[in-house]
Amino acid sequence: MKFSGNNVLVTGSSRGIGAEIAKTLAGFGLKVWVHYRSGAKEADAVKEAIETAGGKAAVIGFDVSDESAFVDAIKTIVDSDGELSYLVNNAGITNDKLALRMKIDDFMSVINANLTSTFVGCRESMKVMRKKKFGSVVNISSIIGETGNAGQTNYAASKGGVIAMTKSFAIEAATSGIRYNSVTPGFIATEMTEILSDDIKDGINSKIPMKRMGRASEVAEATAFLLSDHSSYITGETLKVNGGMNMA
Ligand code: NAP
């Protein structure tokens, strides 16, 4: 795939989907900022894997729920590279409970980690990218943001918010040469879904037309497309990567 930009920050790329996105984008020649909150060693391992494969990477750690830390991190990247061409807002958490038992803290922790952080990333990237009139941002949402799910009112609200907010950023930035799009993965085999019991996993797989969970690499390829020059006339879009689950 062709990329006119040079570097990318992938939040939450110490493991799971983010790590796969980082490696995929490095494979296309971008310098990747591998980001972690607690997994410094894991982030170093992703950087090493990228460099061993001949790519360029750097590591940066901060909590995406901390606005000033996110602002400082973007500044660090721009001070180092002179620009930020691409951003993938991927870091995210779940904190599942039935709504009747969900405390405001349970709700807000997920909103802050998944939605408010994505807002900060989109806003700060716009400030930097508009100077070069170039940039592309992909926000990793979820099928749950489109369908809702029992036990996930907080997660559904955060991910549905990401979809709607992405469209608003896309409209505001459209004449500045910056595109904002979302990806909505279905169920993807990572640590986030590993915690589910076999019964729940079997139940999920039975509802997916392709009868399997997705691979992180499949989300990474879709994300790369939306960042790349190949999607130059696509903005505000939501790309489903779910094995047909939305039709089931
Ligand atoms: P994961 O394996 O649990 O990895 C989460 C990543 O996010 C880690 O790198 C973690 O960093 C980072 N992170 C979490 N909270 C953070 C915070 N406050 N500040 C900074 N970093 C933070 O998750 P995943 O399954 O790869 O999911 C990645 C994204 O895809 C999430 O947004 C998730 O909602 C979305 N998604 C996943 C699935 C799925 O089935 N797996 C489906 C739909 C959407 P540390 O480990 O260093 O703390």
Boltz pocket constraint, residues with backbone or C-beta under 6 A from the ligand:
constraints:
  - pocket:
      binder: B
      contacts: [[A, 11], [A, 12], [A, 13], [A, 14], [A, 15], [A, 16], [A, 17], [A, 18], [A, 35], [A, 36], [A, 37], [A, 38], [A, 39], [A, 40], [A, 62], [A, 63], [A, 64], [A, 65], [A, 89], [A, 90], [A, 91], [A, 92], [A, 93], [A, 113], [A, 140], [A, 141], [A, 142], [A, 143], [A, 184], [A, 185], [A, 186], [A, 187], [A, 188], [A, 189], [A, 190], [A, 191], [A, 192], [A, 193]]
      max_distance: 6.0
